[in-house]
Amino acid sequence: MSIDSIFVHKMWNDNELSKMVEGGVPFPMLSDAGGRVGKIYGIYDEDAGVETRGRFIIDPDGIVQGFEVLTPPVGRNISETLRQIQAFQLVRESKGTQATPSGWKPGKMILKPGPDLVGNVWKEWKTEMAFD
């Protein structure tokens, strides 16, 4: 979502994003003309009439599970966003019986939260994790 119009989004997707991400962005882009939503999330700069780059991962219950706010010169990483969404989905589907360690990717080791894990994450990390 940005303050750009749906027409600007279409041009951006057709002429830029689709060349960087096969098939273009895998989710709908929304227009926040006037910054109404940006104001709610604290990323709309009324003086400049622009939104700071913010990414909010909101679960099906409407709860913000993750967010990142960057200044305009710094680009975002769509692969990291998608990885985080997959991690949140896994944790949600497991009803909290599974957790994902830093850098987790689908198919990689998960953690099982509980008293035995407290103070022992490093053991699991050391024996099972492989850095990509």
C-alpha positions in Angstrom: 0.0 0.0 0.0 1.3 3.5 -0.8 -0.1 6.9 -1.4 0.4 6.3 -5.1 -2.6 5.7 -7.3 -3.6 2.3 -8.6 -2.4 3.5 -12.0 1.1 4.2 -10.7 1.1 0.8 -9.0 0.2 -0.9 -12.3 2.9 1.0 -14.2 5.5 0.2 -11.5 4.5 -3.5 -11.5 4.4 -3.8 -15.3 7.6 -1.8 -16.0 9.8 -2.6 -13.0 8.6 -5.2 -10.5 7.7 -7.8 -13.1 11.3 -7.7 -14.3 12.7 -8.3 -10.8 10.1 -10.7 -9.5 8.8 -13.4 -11.9 5.1 -12.7 -12.4 5.2 -9.4 -10.5 4.3 -8.8 -6.9 2.5 -11.9 -5.5 -0.1 -9.9 -3.6 -2.4 -7.0 -4.3 -1.1 -3.4 -4.1 -3.4 -0.9 -2.5 -3.6 2.9 -2.8 -3.7 5.0 0.3 -4.4 8.3 -1.3 -4.3 11.0 1.3 -2.3 8.7 3.7 -5.3 7.7 5.9 -3.9 4.3 6.7 -0.3 5.6 6.9 -1.5 8.0 9.6 -3.0 5.2 11.6 0.4 3.3 11.5 2.5 6.4 12.1 4.3 6.4 8.8 2.6 9.3 7.0 4.6 12.6 6.9 1.9 15.2 6.6 4.3 18.1 6.0 5.8 16.3 2.9 2.6 14.5 1.9 4.5 11.1 1.7 4.6 7.9 3.6 7.8 6.4 5.0 8.5 2.9 3.8 6.8 0.6 6.2 6.0 -3.1 6.1 3.3 -4.5 8.5 2.5 -8.2 8.7 -1.0 -8.4 10.0 -2.6 -11.8 10.9 -6.1 -12.9 10.0 -7.3 -11.6 13.4 -6.1 -8.1 12.6 -3.1 -8.3 15.0 0.2 -6.8 13.8 2.7 -9.6 14.1 5.7 -7.9 12.6 6.7 -4.5 11.1 9.7 -2.7 9.6 10.0 1.0 8.8 12.8 2.2 6.6 13.8 5.6 5.3 13.1 6.1 1.5 16.7 5.5 0.3 16.8 2.0 1.8 15.1 -0.7 -0.2 13.1 -3.6 1.2 13.6 -7.3 0.7 10.5 -9.1 -0.6 12.2 -12.5 0.0 12.6 -11.7 3.7 9.0 -10.5 3.9 7.7 -13.7 2.3 10.0 -15.8 4.6 8.6 -14.0 7.7 5.0 -14.5 6.5 5.7 -18.3 6.1 7.2 -18.4 9.6 4.2 -16.6 11.1 1.9 -19.0 9.3 3.7 -22.0 10.6 3.6 -20.7 14.2 -0.1 -19.8 13.9 -1.0 -23.2 12.4 0.8 -25.0 15.2 -1.1 -22.9 17.7 2.3 -21.9 19.3 3.7 -25.4 19.7 6.4 -24.6 17.1 8.7 -21.7 16.8 11.1 -20.6 14.1 14.7 -19.7 14.9 16.5 -16.7 13.3 16.7 -17.1 9.5 14.3 -20.1 9.4 13.2 -21.1 6.0 10.5 -23.7 5.1 11.8 -27.2 5.5 14.4 -26.2 8.0 14.5 -27.1 11.7 11.9 -25.7 14.0 12.0 -25.3 17.7 9.4 -26.7 20.2 8.9 -24.0 22.9 8.8 -25.3 26.5 10.7 -25.4 29.8 13.4 -27.7 28.3 14.2 -25.2 25.6 14.9 -22.3 28.0 18.6 -21.8 28.1 19.2 -24.5 25.6 18.4 -22.9 22.3 22.1 -22.7 21.5 22.4 -26.5 21.7 19.6 -26.9 19.1 21.1 -24.2 17.0 24.6 -25.7 17.2 23.6 -29.2 16.3 20.9 -28.6 13.8 21.2 -25.2 12.2 23.1 -24.7 9.0 23.7 -21.2 7.8 22.7 -20.6 4.2 
